[in-house]
Amino acid sequence: MLDEQPNTWHAIETETAFDGIKDAAGLDDETRAWVSRLTDEYDSHVSHNEKLKKYYEGTNKVKDYGVTADIPNDQRCHWAAKAVDALADRIRLESLVTENGDQDALDAMARRNNLVSNYNRHLPAKLRYGCMAAAVTKSDDGNSRVRFHSAETFTAIPSPDFTDGVVAAGLVIARREITTWSNGKMVPTVVNVHLPSNIGEFRQVDAGRWTYEPGDNREKLPTLYVFSHDGTGTLNPFGRTRITRFVRNLVDDAIRCMWHMQVSGAFYSMAKLYMTGLTDEQFDAIMEKKTEHQLSRILALTGSEGEPHPNVGQLSGNSPEPFIAELRALACQLSGATGVPLNSLGIVQDNPSSAEAIGASREDICLIAERDIEADKATIERVCRAALAIDANATTDDLAEVDIKAKFASPMLNSLAARADWAVKVASLREGFGKTRVAARMLGLDDATLAELEIDERQIAAREAIFGEMKRDGEESKAQQGEATDDANAGGGNEPVTGKQLNGAQTQSLIAIMSQFSEGQITEGQAVNLIATSIGISKQKARDLLNGKVD
């Protein structure tokens, strides 16, 4: 069963995307009815989704009302993308934890599916179209597979109550290809259908010719989960886009404003000269060389008969300030509608903002991000529970008591400097916080860096333990030698006791053993045996030394 994330850099030829799928070989009547509803639902949203994509990419065309000069309108506006990306930057999944479940199993599942990074990567698509989906299926090796899909590659029919993001049925385009029969066009070749008791797979083997293979879902696990932005239950289960009609209208107005400013700059921004009182001969001479005078924009007029000298004057060019003021007004409206700060829209304030003012300008978008986080937390936790149920060959009811938490970064602390400052403040109030992985992540350290840091820390601790042991052995040796000397001088006749001294080669050998153990190259038992043999100490003392328990 395929459930791969399809390529997204080619558009689907939607007119024929599902031709023939309802007549696939091996398709039963019940599944055919579901597929018919799902493909119709997908087709009904294609044109709208394509429009949203064009606005996001800045390739939308603005209607020409025929009131502007014939200058190509190649203006672009990034405001629609900013409405999406500015919010996506405030929503960032960091980790998944469980207090009463198997953390190792949860980590293995998340790592195998690259769940955290894939969720974060698909967030812009969710906000662009209003929703995204996570398909939870079983791979050929029996492990769970979690794949995220945007509205470009999935459609669904909500359940009657839609209280937990579970759908009644769904369709996922699992693979798209340029085939021998598609005339260079990207078409779906593998489509998965998610039904209450069946996860079936369609394959397009030729133009309009499909085969169907029913799957198995004996446990009747929910297999498709929807993440929606600003969803309202049964009224608007799949949310709404950040690029609303109001935002699109503002983007169109901004493009027209920039277009008009371009036209004004081309024709009216340069100063114009005018001359009056010219004779016919002077006028003809100027007009013969009018190309040379084009840059100066001379307006030449013949004067009255008998006027001895021409008069020369200048008309000032048009200022772009009215257009800039209009753009600022449009940007203010968009900022109010989306919560995106004005400076993120390319509008420079006249006076530098204070730190308090900057924080206040971000408050609206942070509140929107918090609502999305709360909604997505519950859905992610259900996705994880379904995936763990597949891995354990159980049902979601069996894992109902397992507490899974999705941890998100604070929307207010999206910059590294702000996160680091917050981590330092928390560490001053909570003892030991600075040594936790939570603090390290707030400082911007990823898991790979954390693992490397922990290895280095173990190596440093091992070296310190070795040198500490050598120092203590040396001090004990000196003390024993001093006692022996005193006894000899007193006539006790006792022989001096020599303490153990490590040479340079032994020291380097011990450091190497400690490093190999910390990096997992040798087992604890192997390390204990090597240390005991190298120094000539007991295995228990070697084990204590290895684990840093030597006083």
N, C-alpha and C positions, 0 to 999 in steps of 0.2 A: 504494500500500500504506500503510494507516494504521498507526501504532504510537504513538498519542497517549496521554498520561497521562490517564486518565479522572477525572471529578469524584469526589470522595470524601465529599461531605457528605450523600449519600443512600444508603440501603441498597438492595441488590439484592433483588428478590423471588426468592429462591433456588429456590422450589418450581417455578417455571416459567422459570428463567433460560435454559435451553438446550432447551426443548421444540421438537422438530422439527428440530434442527440435524443430527442423524444422517441425516436424509432430505433434506438440502439438494440443490437442483438442481445438477447438474454434479459431484457428489461421486463419486469412484471408490471401489472396495471397500477398497483398502489404507488410504486416508486415513480412510474411515469407521470402520475398525477402531481406528485411532489416536484418532480423535475420541471414540469410544465410551469408551475407556479413560480419556481425559483428563477428559471431563465427569463420569464416575463418580468419578474421583479428586477433582475439585473439589467435588462435592456431599458427599463424605464428610468434608470438613473445614470446611464452612460453619458448622455449628452451634457447633463448638469455637472457631472464629475469632471468631464473634459473641460468645461468652462472654468471651473474652479482651479484646475491645474494650470490653465493658461494665465489666469490672474496671478497665481502663485509664482509662476516662472516669468511673469512680465511680458508675455507675448500676446496679450489680449488686444483686439482691435477696437478702437473707439469709433463710434458712428460719426460720419462726416455729414454735417447739416448744410454744407455748401455755402457757408458764410465767411469762409477764410480764404486767403490767397492760395494759389496753387503751389504750395510748398509741401513736399512729402512729410507726413506725420510719422516720424520714426521715434517718437518719445517713448520712454519706458518709465514705469513707476514701481518701486519696490515695496510700497506700503502694504499690499496684501501679504507678501512674504513676511514682512515684519510683524504683522498681526498674528501670524502663526508661530514664527520662530521665537519671538520674544517670550511667548507663553511656554513653548516647549523647553526653552532654556531654564525655566523656573521649576520644571518638573523633572526630577532625576532620581530613578530607583538606584539604591546603593547596595542593598544586600537583602537576603532572606534568612530568617532565623526561626527556630522553634525552641520552646522551653520544655515541653514535655514529649517531644518526638525525637526521631533519629536525625540529629543535625548532619551527620556524615552522609546519610541517604539524601537529605535535602540538598546539601552542597553538591553531591555527585550528580543529581538530576539537573540542577541549575547549570552546573558547569558543562554537562554533556549537551545541553540544549542552548548554551550561551544565552540563557534566559534574560539576565539583567541587561546586557548590552543590546540584545535584539528588541526588548521593550523600549529602551531609550531611543533606539534608532528609528523605530516606527512611530514615535510620538508626533512628529510633524505631519505625517500622513493622517493620523487620527484627527488632529486639529484642522487639517485642510478639508477633510470630507465629513467630519463630525463623528466618525467611529472607526474602529479597527477591530479585528477578531484574532483570537488565539485558538488554533485547532490542536486538540490533544488526542493523539492516536498512539497505536502500538506499532513499533518498527518490526522489521523482520527478525531482529535478534531478541525480541521480547521486551525490550526496554521502551519506556515512554518517549514520545517525540512531541515537542511543542514547537509550533511554527506560527508566526504572526503574519497577518494579511491586512492590507489596506482595502478600502472600498473599491479599488480598481480590480482586485482579484477575489473578492468574496461578495456574497449576498446572503441574506437570511430572512426568515419569517419569525417574528417574535412569538414567544409563548403567550398564552392568554393573559397571565399576570405580569410576566417579565420582571420579577422582583429580584432576581439574582444574576442577571446577565445571560442566562441560558436561553437558547432559542429553540423553537419547535422543530425547525429544519434549516439546513444551511447548505450552501454550495461554495466550493473553493476551487479556484483554478490553480492546480498544483504544478503545472508545467506549461510553458509557452515556447514555441519553436517556429523557426522559418523552415517550412517543409518543402518537399519537391512539388507539391500541388498548390501551395499557397501564393505562388507568384511573387516571392520576395516579401510577403507580409507575415507579421507575427500573429500566430493563431494558437488557441488552446489545443493541446494534444492530450493532456491528462487532467481530468476534473474529478474531484471527490465530492460526494454528496453525503451529508451528515443527517441521518434520520434517527428517531428515538431508539430503534432496535437494529439499525443497520448502518454501516459505513461503507458505501459502495464506491466503486472506481470506474469511471468512463475513460476509454482511450479512443482517440480519433486515428484511425488507421488509413484513412483516405479522405478526400474532400467530401464532407458531409456523411461519412460512414463511420459509425461508432460501435464499440463493443462495451458491454457492461458486465462487471464482475461484482456480485454482492459480497460484502464483508461480514464481520461478526462483531456483535456487541452484546454478548450474553449478559454481562453485568449491567447493561443499560446505563453506562456512565454518560454523563453529559460530555460531549466531545467538541463543542464549539461555544466559545465564550466571547461576548461582545463588550468592548470598552467604548463608552460613548462620552462625548463632550457635551455638557449641559443637557443631558438626557432627562426626561420627565416621565419615566415609567411608561405606562401604556399609551399616554398621549403622544410622546415623542421618544420612543424607545431607543432609537439609534442616534440621538443627539442632533446637533446642528453644527454647521461649519463656522469657523472663525471668520471666513470670508463671506459675510452676510451680504444681502442685497444692498444694505446701506453702505457697507464698506466698498463694495464694487462700484456704486455710484460715486462715492468720494474719489476713488482711484480714477474713474473716467473723467471727472471734473478736473482733477489735478493734471492729467495728461493734456486735456484741452487747454488748460491755463498755460502750461509750459509750451504748448504749440503756438498759442497766441503770442506769448512772449518772444518766441523765435521769429514769428512773422514781423512783429513790431521791431525787433532788433534788426531784421534784414532790410526793412523799408524806411523806418522812421527814427531809428536811434541816432543816426549820424546827423550832425549839424548841416543845414542847407544854407547856401548863399543865394541871395537874390540881387539882381541888378536892374535898375530902372534908368530911363533916359538914354538908352542905347540907340544909335543910328541903325539904319537897315544894314549898312555895311558891317558894323561891329557885331550885330546880332548874327549875321551870316557867318562871320569869321569864327565866332564862338561855337556855333552849331557844327561847323566843319570839323572842329576838334572836340566834339562833345564827349568822346570816349576818354580823352585825357582829363576832362573835367568831371568825370563820373564820381570820383571819390569825394570831390568837394560839393557835389549836388548843387550845381548852379542853376538857379531859375532865372532865365533871361527874358526881359520884357523890353519892347521898343518904347522909347520915350516920346513925349510930345514934340511936335515940330518946333525947332528953334531952341530946345533945351541944350545948353552947351556941354555939360558934363554928366556922365552916368553916375548914379548913386548906387553904392554897394552896401548891403546889409546881411544879416545872418539870422536864421530861424533856429532856435534850440531844438535838439532832438528829444524824442520821447524818453521818459525815465522808465526803467523796469520796476520801480518801486510798487506801482499798483498791482502788478502781477505777483510780486513777492508777498505783498500783503494778502492777496487772495489765497496763495498757497499756504500761508501761515494760518489763515482762517480755516481752510480745509483740513490742515493737519490737526488743529485744535479739536475739530469735530471728530476726526478719526481717533485721536487720543482719548477723548471722552467715551467713545463707543467701545474701544478695545482695551483700554487701560495701558496702552503702550506710551511711555514717556515721550514728550515732544522731541527731546534731543536724539532719541532713537530713530525718529522719522526724518532726520536731517535738518531740523529747524533749530537754529542757534538762538539762544536767548540773548537779549540785549545786555543783561547783567548776569554775572556769574552766580549760580545758585549756591546756597549754603548746603552743608551736609544734611541739615534737617529738611530742607526743601527737596533735595534729591531723594531722600528716604520717603517723604510724603508722596512724591510723584510715582514711586514704585508700589505704593501700598495697594492700589486697585488691582494691578495685575497679579500681585502676590496673593490677594484674597481669591481671585479666580483660580490660581494655581492650587491653592489649598483645597478648594472644592473638588477639583479634578483628582487630586491625590487621594482624598477620602473615598471617592467613588472607585478609583482604580485599585486601591488597597484591597478592598473586599473581593474584586474580581481576580486579581493576581493570586490571592490566597486560595481561592477556589480552583484556579488553574493548577497551582502547585499540589493541592490535595488530590485532584484527579490524576495528575502525573504520578504521584507517589503511590496511589492505589493501583495503577497499572504495573508499576515496578514491583509492588508487593503481591500482585495477583489477588487483589482484594477489591472492595467497593469503597466508594466515598463515605458510605454510612459506617463502614468499619473504622475509618479514620476521622470520624466526626469530632472526636474529643481531642484530636491533635491540634495544638495551638500553633498556627503559622503566622508570622508577622512579616510584612513587607516594609522595609525601612527606606524612607525617602529623605533626601537632603532638604534642609529648610529652604523654602522659596526666597526668603529674605537674604540668604547667605549664598548667593550664586557665584560670587567672586572668591578667589583663593585667599585674598587678604582678609576679607570679612570672616571667612570660615576659620582661618588661623587665629584671628583675634578672639573669636568666640570660644575656640578650643582652649586658649590660654586662660580666659576668664573662668570657664567651667573647671579647669584643672586647679585653679586657685581655691575653689570652693569644695571640690570633691577630691579627697586624697586617693591617689593611685590612678586617676583618670588619664593622666598623661602617658601611662604605659599600656593603655588599651588600644585595640584595633580601631575602635570608634574614633579616638583622638587622632590616630594616624591617618584615617580616611578624611577627617575634617581638615587635616594639614595638606591634603592633596596627594597622599601616597596610595598608589594602587596595590593590588594584591601581590603582583610580582615583586614590586619594590619592598613590600612588607616581608615577604618570604626571604628575600636576600638580606634584609636588615636583621631579621631574626637569626639567620645563619651566622652573620658577622658577630652579633651579640653573644651567641653561644661560643664562638671561637675565642672572643675576648675573655669571656668568663672562664673558659678552660685554661687559657694562658695564665690568667691571674691566679687560678687555683693551683696550678703547677708551681709558679714562682712563690706563692705563699707557702706551699708545702716545703719547698727547698729552703726558704728562709727559716721556717720553724725547725727543720732538721739541722740546719747549721747552728742555730742558737742552742738547741738541745745538745749538740755535739760539744760545743764550747763549754757549756755548763758541766757536762759529764767529765770532760777533760780536766776542768778546774777542780772538781771534787776528787778525781783520781790523784791529781798532783798534791792536793792537801793531805790525802790519806797517806801517800808515799812519804811525804815530808814528816808526817807524824809517826811513820814507822808501821803504817798499816799493812804495807806490802801488797796492796791491790794493784792490778794492772790497769792502765788507762783504757777507757771505752771509746771507741771511735764511731762517731755518727756517720750516717750515709750522706755522701756528697755526690751530686750529679754533675757529670762533665757536659761539655757543649753538645756532643753528639747525642747523649741521652735526652737532653732537654729538647732538642729539635725533633727527636723521635717521638717524645711524648706529645709535643704540640701537633705533630702530624697525625697521631692517633686520635687526639681530641677533635681535630678538624674532620677527619674521615667519619667519625661517629656523628658529629653534628650535621654533616651533609648527607647522612644516611647510607654511606658507602659500606660500613661495617655495622654489625649488630652490637648491642650492649655487651653481650657475653664475650664476643671477640675482642672488644676494646678492653674489657676488664682483664682478660688473660694476657693481652699484650702489655698493659701497664704494669700488672703484677710481675711479669717476667722481666720487664725493662728496669724497674726500680728495685725489685726484690722485696715487695711488700705483700701483705695478704690480699686475697681477692676482695674481701669486704672493704678494706681500706681503699683499694683501687676503685671499687664501685662508688664509695663515698666521694672520692676525689673526682671521678667522672661526672657525678651529678651535682658537684659543687657543695657537698655537705660537710667538708672538712673544716673544722673550727680553727 
